Amino acid sequence: MWLALPVHRQLKLLIAEQLNNKTTFPNEFRHFPLKGKIKFSEKYFNENILGYPFLRHSFEVSYQLNDQKYTLFLLKGNDETDAQDMLEAYIAETKSEIKPADALFININDRYTGVGSY
């Protein structure tokens, strides 16, 4: 019906249709704290997180508290085993001596991104 319109007008209409549908924000972003959160900083990356091909499905939010900026990551596995496999692959790749089964929370000091808790 609107195919005879100029391309830029077609694109505007297509975007308007998408904006008016009933999509919702991913629930995973509800798990992030609000304090210090940088507005509209939420991001999702499907694969190759931090340059590691085995890390997937990353929900990320940026923060600033005082003069310190940082990003929190939530990696989502397809199930518990998949999440455990991603963590173990990361530990093996970074040659960490952490044993995931030994603790409820794990701090990983990544040479590129700093310390992370898992």
N, C-alpha and C positions, 0 to 999 in steps of 0.2 A: 504494500500500500504506500509506504513512504520511500520506496526504492528510487523513485524519480527525483527525489530531493538531492541537493548537493551532498557530497560525502560528509562534510563537517556538520551539516544539519542532521544527517542520519546518525552520526556518532552522538550528537547531543541528545537525540531522542532515545537511543539505546541506553545511554548512561542514566537518563532520567527514569527509564523503566526499571533499571536495576536498583536505583536508589529508593524507589517506592515499593519494592517487594518486602516481604516480611522476614528478612534475614536477621539473625541475632549475632551478637558478639560471642566469640568462643568462651565457653564456661571456664576454661583453664586460666583465663586472666583474672578470675575472681580470687584465685589463690595468692595473688601478689599483694603485699601490704600497700596501703595508701600513703603512708607518711613518706614524704620526700619524692614521691613519684612525679616524673616529668610528664606533664599533660600531653596526650596523644603520642607517647613514645612506644606504645605496644607494637610488637612485630612478631611475625611467624615465619619461620624458615623450615622448609620441608626436609632438606637433606644437606649433607656435607657441613655440619655445624663445626665452627672453629677450624675448618680445614680437614676434619676427620670424616671420612666417608661412612663410617659405621654409626655416627651420631645423627639422629633424625628427629623430626617433629619438635622443634624448639620454639617455645613461647618465651619472648624476651620483653622486659620492661626496663627502661632507664630511670635512674634516680639521681637526685642531688641532695645531699645533706651537708650543711655548712658549705665548705669549699670543695667537697669530695664528690666526684661523679663516678657512678658505677652502674653495671647492668646485671640484673638477676635473670637467670635462665631456668626454665622448667622444661625438661626433656620428657617426652611422653612415649613410652613403649606401647606396642600393640597389646601387650599383656605383661604380667609380672616377670615372666621368663625373658621376654624380649628386653625389658628395661634392665634386668640383671645382666644380660648379655652385652648390652651397650656399655654399662659401667665396667664390666670385666675387660672388654676390648679396650676401653680408654685406659684403664689401669695397666694393661699389658703394653700398650703402645707407648705410654709415658714412663714405663719401667718403674712404676710405683710399687712399694712393698705393702700397700694397704690390702687388708683382707676384708672384703665387703660383708662377709657373714659374721665378723667379729663385733660389729658395732651397729647401732641404730642410725647414727649420723656419722658421716665420713667427711673429713676436711681434706680436700685435694689442693695442693699448691701447684697450679699449672704455670709453667714458665712464661706463657704468653698472656694469660688472663688473671693471674693471681690465685687467691685462695677461694675454694668453693666448698660448700657444705652439701652433702648428699645423704 
